[in-house]
Every structure is written in C-alpha cells, then in structure tokens.
C-alpha cells in the first residue's frame, strides 16, 4: 500500500537519528570504569519512600452536605470529574430492582429539561469530552474526562445532566427495552452465567443476589414517575461526592459547584437493606449443565466487609492466593505446575454489605474434580500453615506497587478519592492503606482464614455429566 | 541464583553511573530526542538502533513513578506454516516461563514482588511482551526483559504443561460468541492472504509442536534485527539506553524474516453468512477490507470510524435511541499490509438493524457528513489520545507497534494528517471502502430461530 501522506512532510525524516554504537566501544568503556566500580563497592540503592497521594487534595463540604474533592495536577491537559452517590441494589426495594441502572442510563440518553439529547452530545463532544454513568450494588457514578480548554463549557452540560434529566417517556421505554434485551443476552457468555449462579447461591435473598440491571418483572414495571422519584431521592447534596482531578484552579471550581448546587436542600439519605446473606452451615454446590467447551467454576467463602478491620488482611491473603499477576499460588500451583487451566484467579469483593472471596477457574471438564480439590486445598492451606515472612513481604511490596500504579491516570485518582470518601474510608485512605497493609502479619492471615474458610459455595457451569454427585 | 542476580544488579548500577559520563556526551550530541516541537502524544522520544539491529525506543513520562517495557517481535501467525499453526502463540506462552538464570515462575515472581505485572499477546504479524512496574525497579524490568529475550529455556516439562493450557484457551475462546464472530469475519475478509488464519492453532497442530520446533522458530524470528524494545515512564533515557546496550550486547543478529509476497484482492461484491449458534440474541457484523494505516486514506477512515461510533452523537448511536440494539461498535484495525473495518451490533431485531446499518452507510456515501461531525470526531479522538498518553503501558505498546508497522515519525505525521481530514475525504473513503453493497455480512443467530 502506497504511503502518500507520510511523504508530504518528508523533510521530517531528516530528524530521524539512528545511532549505531560499537560493541567494541562499549567494552572499552566498561574496562575503563571497572576499577572505579570496584572501589565504589557496589552499594545497593535505597528505594524511594512512598509519597502521599492525597497531600494536595482540597476537601470542601458545602453547608448542604455536598462534598467536593479537588486535586490540582499540572502534568496533563486532562481534567477528570467524578460523581459518586449511594444507590444500586443495596438501596433498592425488591420490586424496583434495576431502577438505579435505568436511571443512570436515562441520565445519559434522555436529555435534560432544557436541552435535547443530541444537543448535549454534540456540545460535549465538540470539546472532546468523554463521559458515562453507571450503577452497581453499593453506589453509582457519573464521570466526565475533558481537556482543559473545554472544561467549564463541558461542566455546564455535565451539571445539567445530573440535575435536570428529562426522563422522557419515549427514552424510558427504550431504556427498559434495552435492559430486557440485555437480560436475554446474559447467558450467551458462560462466565456471566456462572457468576450469577454463584451470586445467587452465596447471597440467596440478599439484594446482592439480584442482577443490578433488574429482572424481567421489575424492569417491565418501572415507570417514568418511578425514575423521577428515585432521582429526587438519590441526587440530594448530602448523598453526592464529587472529585475533580487535573489542571484546574480550585477556587474557580468551588465557585462553579457553589453556583450549580449551592441552593439545593439537604435530604434524607437513602436507606439500605438490612438483610443478611444466608449463613453457610455446609458446603453448597450449584451445578448448571450446559453444552460448553470448558468447565467454569467459581468457589468462594465469606469475607470481611469493606470497613471491617480484617479487610486489609483478607486483601493480602487474596493477593497471595490468586489476584494480580502471574505468580500467585493458584497460578503457580494449578496452572504452572499442573497445567490445569488457562484462566484462573481470585477476587475479594469488598462490599458495604456481606462480602466474599472467590477463586474462578476455567478448565477442561475432565479436570473438574482436580481443579475443585486444588482450589479448596489452596484456601485451606492458609488455615493450616502461616504464610512465610518472605512471601508476605513480597506480597506487601506488590500491593504497594500496584496501589501506586493504579493511580496513574487522572481519572483513576478521581475515582479512588470519590469512592473512598463516599464509602466512609475518607478520601485520604490512599495514604493510610499502605500502613494498614504493612501491619498485616502471618498470624493475622491464619486467624482470618480460620475464621472465614469453613464452608464454601461452588458454582459450576459445565457439560452434562461433568459432576456425578 | 538470587545472590548472583543481586551481585549483577549492584555491579551494573555502578558501571552505569560511570559509563554515563561518557555515553551521555555521545547521546546528547548524536541523538536528540525526536519531535521536541511536534504536537503528538508520542513526541518527544529517543530511538537507538544497536549494532545488532535491535531498536530501542525511550519516552520519558514523569507524572507517575511507573515504567513500562514492551518487547515487540516482528512475527505472528501470518508467518507460520499450516502444520505448525499456533506456534507463534505457543512461543509467547513459553517466553516468560524461565531462563537459564531464572527457574520456572521466577520471572513472574520477581516482577510481582515489586508490584509489577507481565503479560503478552500474539497477533497476526507481531508478538509483544510487556512488563510494567514501579519505576524504582527499572533495572530489574530491563534485566528480565533482556534475559527472556536471550536466554529463554523452553523447559521440556513446561512445554507439555503449556500445551494443555493452550488447549484450555481454545475451549474458552470457542465459548465466546464475540470471539467466534470476529475470528470468522477476519478469516473471510483476509481470505487468500497469510493473515487468514487461526492464531491459536488447533489440537492437531499443537500436537505437532515439540521443543525442537519451538526452538527453531524462536531462533529464526527472535533475532535482534526483528525486535523493538519500547521503554516508557519515569526513567532517564540515557541510563535506560546504556543499560540495555550492556544487557543486549551479546545478542547476535540473524536473517530478518519477511512474509512471502501476496496479492490483496479487491472486494467485488457483497457476501452474506448466517451461522446458527447456541446464543439468545443476534450478532451482526459488517466487515470491509481496507488499507493499513500507512495509506493516505487511513486518517479519513479513522475519522469515519469516529463519526460512526466515536461518541454519543455518533451515527450508530441512533440505533440506541431507536431502541434497536443493546450493543454496537465500529472498529478499524490495521495490520502491516492491510486493514479491517468492521461494524458490530447485538440485537433482537436483526433484519431491521441490518437495514439501518446499510442506510447509515449509504447516507454518508450519498449525502456526506457535516463539518461539525468531522470536528467532533477530531476532538473525541484527541481526548482519547490524551487519555492513552497518561498510561505508560499503553504508550509502550503503541510506540513499539507503530515503530514496527513503519516508524514513529510516520505515526506522528499520521496524527497531523488526521487534523487535516475534510468532510470530502470522509465521504470519499466511505464510498471507496465502506460501501454496504460490498460488505461481508455475518449474522450469528440463535439456534431456535430456524
């Protein structure tokens, strides 16, 4: 294929400097400096101390309870704005499950009381804004990322979407239809099916056992009036935490928020379900036969909730077991040493309500029994023997490194600030987190394992006949 | 082994500090970073081609204490003989397994120990391996990179274990309707070229791949003159270059591989395939054979893609507001010699959606697009680039890929060419390449819908 456009500016090719270093030269340099090295004694370099990730954050709580966190940064042209608010299955009535997801979807697509959807899309996108809204089990989010020149213009539209959604009948109906069609397509992906199976097995009647998008029955019953009422209940200032990260003037940002939200009245926070997850008195197996190529397994035990003091301990344990990277115990033992699976890992779901830690694995149906026993053995190993100091230290180092890496982007920094503040950790949890992880001992891990790893829930999606019992 | 590794690191750090006194003078006079004045997320960067032909790209980004290294090898499944289909991917699985100095699992453990991660991917014409870690451990990351490149051990027991793992991967891919569909459309659109193949291989071809075959393949293609190493993040360019030069100084060049010549057939008409599957919704895909990003038409094709699916104001977004779809996307992927443009939708009303996609494309061809749409597409793409530019990992992968495809200078000029695309350009490329009359259409449909 001819490359015409790249020839247009061929003068630039003169800048292309390709240096060829002689290997001989390299050797000569090394020989020349070797004596100096030997004299220096090869002292190991000190690693830099962790830097506070939140030291320059400005926290402004308005009289009506709205919280605004601003982290000025000057490295990028990007500015990330995030809103977090309590909503989702934990706060929804059983007959209205899915209302948060539908509301968030209609915020995006239905326009506002003064602007048609297409106007909003075009105006936001003219300044290059990317934005979205979502809702999960414990909270919902509306985010926007935009470059500095278009920031205030985009902010005006972003506020409008949040404060004055139109919830037009026609759009609500489309949103409901979309939700129903998504429900139909969920089982096209075996991982979805096995995750739902596990969730239902683990949570039973607890709201977390429901799908965040709702059921056929609840979605069909939702109306525009329901959405308007729910919006009024959720989008109250004392239920909203905003974060703004990027190249901004904090005083100007505070003024913009004051103008948009200053007149709003404080309201009553949405109340959450007090239901408990079923107590496990024995292991529970949920098997769904299906004509799939592999056997999909999720095996999980209860785990501490997000604010419980054992949560950091479980986080360290989860890292050793199977999260992050290719060198955890599950990966080393079941994939590397025994070749039992391509995909496997573990996940610790720290929720506001009942939480769990689970291992997930996709294996050949004939390996099912070995895989299951292998996973259980790895969980039980934490109860039976303390982790070695070396493994623990390595894991801590990994968690700390990962934690720093997870805050690489302005959007990621904004997400963590907002979520931590909303969930009650405090926006500066990023800094405390590292010392909490540091304090975890092998004895803590064994104690927590013994406390939680008694009975498990196992969900399996596999071809007929995979499980005999 | 651990002590040896530490000793090497200590020794090297001091050597480097002295070597820099000399090398920094050499580099600063001979190799100014390219693109100081360019408006591009990739500029400035520094490139060094070693005596053995290996290219090093370094880009400093100091806003987060992170380093990412991407090793790009110019080989993928398009280079494989049919009886060894999947061998590129098999090599990829063995790469970080272990070396003469590092036992099985040790590479992953070392990187994880400092909070980093490793992974890899095989494509039709390249294979890449990446290591991402806190930048305080740049020495370790570079050492692991060079060690795996030169001393991967291909342990026989590990080969057998990994074969089982790949068989699992095959099963997993077959369970995903999206993957099934994209595989099928690529095979059809690239028919008659070396790109029309199944990257992962089959149980039969995997059975043919033994240690000897892996080593032969590795030694043939993993030669320095077929490799680009991109290092991005909170690093010092000159230290990185000096370190890699030392680590790779014994890496011997080989014969640079190339693909056999092939003809790219021009589409002569539409084709339509309906496949029944164990699914509950319909998946529709329109596929078009398009030129690679080296073509003069490529920037306009990217703008066209964004006009179709770049944001919420994009044309395919109408299908949401019409309540017709639950998911959609438009993709433009480029290989070295050719590209694929595809439009995808998940729906319960396939006939209507197929017709609407045809109408949307026909409208663009017949009536053109507006200035506003082109401006929005450019703005959305620009923010997208800025978002990618925040992540060292994304930047390292993109930089090695573009350098491998042609050169980073070409990519920078591509960004400039994007800014110059007009609405007429968009209409012209739509008519030339994305004409619904010449689409290859795949429909995956639920079995019960007979």
Boltz contact constraints between the chains, C-beta under 6 A:
constraints:
  - contact:
      token1: [A, 1]
      token2: [B, 291]
      max_distance: 6.0
  - contact:
      token1: [A, 1]
      token2: [B, 292]
      max_distance: 6.0
  - contact:
      token1: [A, 1]
      token2: [B, 294]
      max_distance: 6.0
  - contact:
      token1: [A, 1]
      token2: [B, 295]
      max_distance: 6.0
  - contact:
      token1: [A, 3]
      token2: [B, 294]
      max_distance: 6.0
  - contact:
      token1: [A, 4]
      token2: [B, 296]
      max_distance: 6.0
  - contact:
      token1: [A, 5]
      token2: [B, 296]
      max_distance: 6.0
  - contact:
      token1: [A, 5]
      token2: [B, 417]
      max_distance: 6.0
  - contact:
      token1: [A, 6]
      token2: [B, 410]
      max_distance: 6.0
  - contact:
      token1: [A, 6]
      token2: [B, 413]
      max_distance: 6.0
  - contact:
      token1: [A, 9]
      token2: [B, 413]
      max_distance: 6.0
  - contact:
      token1: [A, 12]
      token2: [B, 409]
      max_distance: 6.0
  - contact:
      token1: [A, 15]
      token2: [B, 34]
      max_distance: 6.0
  - contact:
      token1: [A, 16]
      token2: [B, 409]
      max_distance: 6.0
  - contact:
      token1: [A, 17]
      token2: [B, 31]
      max_distance: 6.0
  - contact:
      token1: [A, 18]
      token2: [B, 49]
      max_distance: 6.0
  - contact:
      token1: [A, 19]
      token2: [B, 30]
      max_distance: 6.0
  - contact:
      token1: [A, 19]
      token2: [B, 31]
      max_distance: 6.0
  - contact:
      token1: [A, 19]
      token2: [B, 48]
      max_distance: 6.0
  - contact:
      token1: [A, 20]
      token2: [B, 51]
      max_distance: 6.0
  - contact:
      token1: [A, 21]
      token2: [B, 245]
      max_distance: 6.0
  - contact:
      token1: [A, 23]
      token2: [B, 51]
      max_distance: 6.0
  - contact:
      token1: [A, 23]
      token2: [B, 249]
      max_distance: 6.0
  - contact:
      token1: [A, 26]
      token2: [B, 245]
      max_distance: 6.0
  - contact:
      token1: [A, 26]
      token2: [B, 249]
      max_distance: 6.0
  - contact:
      token1: [A, 29]
      token2: [B, 19]
      max_distance: 6.0
  - contact:
      token1: [A, 29]
      token2: [B, 22]
      max_distance: 6.0
  - contact:
      token1: [A, 33]
      token2: [B, 18]
      max_distance: 6.0
  - contact:
      token1: [A, 33]
      token2: [B, 19]
      max_distance: 6.0
  - contact:
      token1: [A, 36]
      token2: [B, 18]
      max_distance: 6.0
  - contact:
      token1: [A, 37]
      token2: [B, 14]
      max_distance: 6.0
  - contact:
      token1: [A, 37]
      token2: [B, 15]
      max_distance: 6.0
  - contact:
      token1: [A, 40]
      token2: [B, 14]
      max_distance: 6.0
  - contact:
      token1: [A, 42]
      token2: [B, 10]
      max_distance: 6.0
  - contact:
      token1: [A, 42]
      token2: [B, 11]
      max_distance: 6.0
  - contact:
      token1: [A, 42]
      token2: [B, 14]
      max_distance: 6.0
  - contact:
      token1: [A, 47]
      token2: [B, 136]
      max_distance: 6.0
  - contact:
      token1: [A, 48]
      token2: [B, 136]
      max_distance: 6.0
  - contact:
      token1: [A, 75]
      token2: [B, 63]
      max_distance: 6.0
  - contact:
      token1: [A, 77]
      token2: [B, 386]
      max_distance: 6.0
  - contact:
      token1: [A, 78]
      token2: [B, 386]
      max_distance: 6.0
  - contact:
      token1: [A, 121]
      token2: [B, 312]
      max_distance: 6.0
  - contact:
      token1: [A, 121]
      token2: [B, 313]
      max_distance: 6.0
  - contact:
      token1: [A, 122]
      token2: [B, 313]
      max_distance: 6.0
  - contact:
      token1: [A, 125]
      token2: [B, 311]
      max_distance: 6.0
  - contact:
      token1: [A, 125]
      token2: [B, 313]
      max_distance: 6.0
  - contact:
      token1: [A, 125]
      token2: [B, 376]
      max_distance: 6.0
  - contact:
      token1: [A, 125]
      token2: [B, 380]
      max_distance: 6.0
  - contact:
      token1: [A, 126]
      token2: [B, 376]
      max_distance: 6.0
  - contact:
      token1: [A, 126]
      token2: [B, 379]
      max_distance: 6.0
  - contact:
      token1: [A, 128]
      token2: [B, 379]
      max_distance: 6.0
  - contact:
      token1: [A, 128]
      token2: [B, 380]
      max_distance: 6.0
  - contact:
      token1: [A, 128]
      token2: [B, 382]
      max_distance: 6.0
  - contact:
      token1: [A, 128]
      token2: [B, 383]
      max_distance: 6.0
  - contact:
      token1: [A, 130]
      token2: [B, 383]
      max_distance: 6.0
  - contact:
      token1: [A, 147]
      token2: [B, 383]
      max_distance: 6.0
  - contact:
      token1: [A, 174]
      token2: [B, 323]
      max_distance: 6.0
  - contact:
      token1: [A, 177]
      token2: [B, 323]
      max_distance: 6.0
  - contact:
      token1: [A, 178]
      token2: [B, 326]
      max_distance: 6.0
  - contact:
      token1: [A, 181]
      token2: [B, 326]
      max_distance: 6.0
  - contact:
      token1: [A, 181]
      token2: [B, 348]
      max_distance: 6.0
  - contact:
      token1: [A, 182]
      token2: [B, 326]
      max_distance: 6.0
  - contact:
      token1: [A, 184]
      token2: [B, 280]
      max_distance: 6.0
  - contact:
      token1: [A, 184]
      token2: [B, 281]
      max_distance: 6.0
  - contact:
      token1: [A, 185]
      token2: [B, 280]
      max_distance: 6.0
  - contact:
      token1: [A, 185]
      token2: [B, 281]
      max_distance: 6.0
  - contact:
      token1: [A, 188]
      token2: [B, 177]
      max_distance: 6.0
  - contact:
      token1: [A, 188]
      token2: [B, 279]
      max_distance: 6.0
  - contact:
      token1: [A, 188]
      token2: [B, 280]
      max_distance: 6.0
  - contact:
      token1: [A, 190]
      token2: [B, 175]
      max_distance: 6.0
  - contact:
      token1: [A, 292]
      token2: [B, 175]
      max_distance: 6.0
  - contact:
      token1: [A, 293]
      token2: [B, 171]
      max_distance: 6.0
  - contact:
      token1: [A, 293]
      token2: [B, 174]
      max_distance: 6.0
  - contact:
      token1: [A, 293]
      token2: [B, 175]
      max_distance: 6.0
  - contact:
      token1: [A, 294]
      token2: [B, 171]
      max_distance: 6.0
  - contact:
      token1: [A, 294]
      token2: [B, 172]
      max_distance: 6.0
  - contact:
      token1: [A, 325]
      token2: [B, 112]
      max_distance: 6.0
  - contact:
      token1: [A, 325]
      token2: [B, 117]
      max_distance: 6.0
  - contact:
      token1: [A, 326]
      token2: [B, 108]
      max_distance: 6.0
  - contact:
      token1: [A, 327]
      token2: [B, 108]
      max_distance: 6.0
  - contact:
      token1: [A, 327]
      token2: [B, 109]
      max_distance: 6.0
  - contact:
      token1: [A, 327]
      token2: [B, 112]
      max_distance: 6.0
  - contact:
      token1: [A, 332]
      token2: [B, 105]
      max_distance: 6.0
  - contact:
      token1: [A, 336]
      token2: [B, 105]
      max_distance: 6.0
  - contact:
      token1: [A, 339]
      token2: [B, 161]
      max_distance: 6.0
  - contact:
      token1: [A, 339]
      token2: [B, 164]
      max_distance: 6.0
  - contact:
      token1: [A, 339]
      token2: [B, 165]
      max_distance: 6.0
  - contact:
      token1: [A, 341]
      token2: [B, 168]
      max_distance: 6.0
  - contact:
      token1: [A, 342]
      token2: [B, 165]
      max_distance: 6.0
  - contact:
      token1: [A, 342]
      token2: [B, 168]
      max_distance: 6.0
  - contact:
      token1: [A, 342]
      token2: [B, 169]
      max_distance: 6.0
  - contact:
      token1: [A, 342]
      token2: [B, 172]
      max_distance: 6.0
  - contact:
      token1: [A, 362]
      token2: [B, 172]
      max_distance: 6.0
  - contact:
      token1: [A, 394]
      token2: [B, 113]
      max_distance: 6.0
  - contact:
      token1: [A, 397]
      token2: [B, 113]
      max_distance: 6.0
  - contact:
      token1: [A, 397]
      token2: [B, 114]
      max_distance: 6.0
  - contact:
      token1: [A, 398]
      token2: [B, 112]
      max_distance: 6.0
  - contact:
      token1: [A, 398]
      token2: [B, 115]
      max_distance: 6.0
  - contact:
      token1: [A, 400]
      token2: [B, 115]
      max_distance: 6.0
  - contact:
      token1: [A, 401]
      token2: [B, 114]
      max_distance: 6.0
  - contact:
      token1: [A, 401]
      token2: [B, 115]
      max_distance: 6.0
  - contact:
      token1: [A, 401]
      token2: [B, 134]
      max_distance: 6.0
  - contact:
      token1: [A, 402]
      token2: [B, 115]
      max_distance: 6.0
  - contact:
      token1: [A, 404]
      token2: [B, 134]
      max_distance: 6.0
  - contact:
      token1: [A, 405]
      token2: [B, 66]
      max_distance: 6.0
  - contact:
      token1: [A, 408]
      token2: [B, 64]
      max_distance: 6.0
  - contact:
      token1: [A, 408]
      token2: [B, 66]
      max_distance: 6.0
  - contact:
      token1: [A, 408]
      token2: [B, 391]
      max_distance: 6.0
  - contact:
      token1: [A, 409]
      token2: [B, 390]
      max_distance: 6.0
